[in-house]
Amino acid sequence: MKIFKILYPPLKWKFWVILVLGFLCGVIIFLIYVSKATSYLSNSSETCMNCHIMAPQYSTWFHSSHRNFTNCNECHVPQDNLIRGYFFKAKDGLRHATIFTLRKEPQVIRIKEEGKKVVHENCLRCHSNIYENTFLINYNNNILSEQQNRDCMFCHKETPHGTISSLSSVPYSRVPLPESAVPSWLKKIMFNTK
């Protein structure tokens, strides 16, 4: 109760404190709505299209064989632990949101080192049956251990995104466009000329 009494504003400030808190809550709710923050809790690949700069990555994934079996999160987010997965997703998403908000996004998107490690872990998780080839164990055990320790991207750097390098690499690709952040009721008011 002592903390509540300390934080409780004086009676003459009560109106202004409620007004400021209401304004801040409204701004936060609006930002959550505009950024589609709740969509990032899902595993839908269309969520990545909230940012238009991901169009080449989405398009090349969509036209690859991986589309039938995985989504973006299954490759780019750790799958071994729910807490680690959401922590990685939040940290990476906050970095992406900051870069996009400050308009500092590069024309050529490159995966960071931490992301490469996660993708490699997930390649091994899905394709572990490749390492169960007993012929390789019998033929030469060194070949098998070398394969297991090598980075998958060394040979498969174009999987599944191909040789894309910038926003202009797939200009006519059909991708789900981000929806307008302006609610339909506000559009009616804004464009009503009567």
Secondary structure, DSSP 8 states (H G I E B T S, - for coil): -HHHHHHS--GGGHHHHHHHHHHHHHHHHHHHHHTTGGGGGS--GGGGGGSGGGHHHHHHHHTSGGGGT--HHHHHS--S-HHHHHHHHHHHHHHHHHHHHTT---SS----HHHHHHHHHHHHHHTGGGGG-HHHHHH-HHHHHHHHHS-GGGT-TTTTTTT--SGGGSTT--------SS-HHHHHHHH---
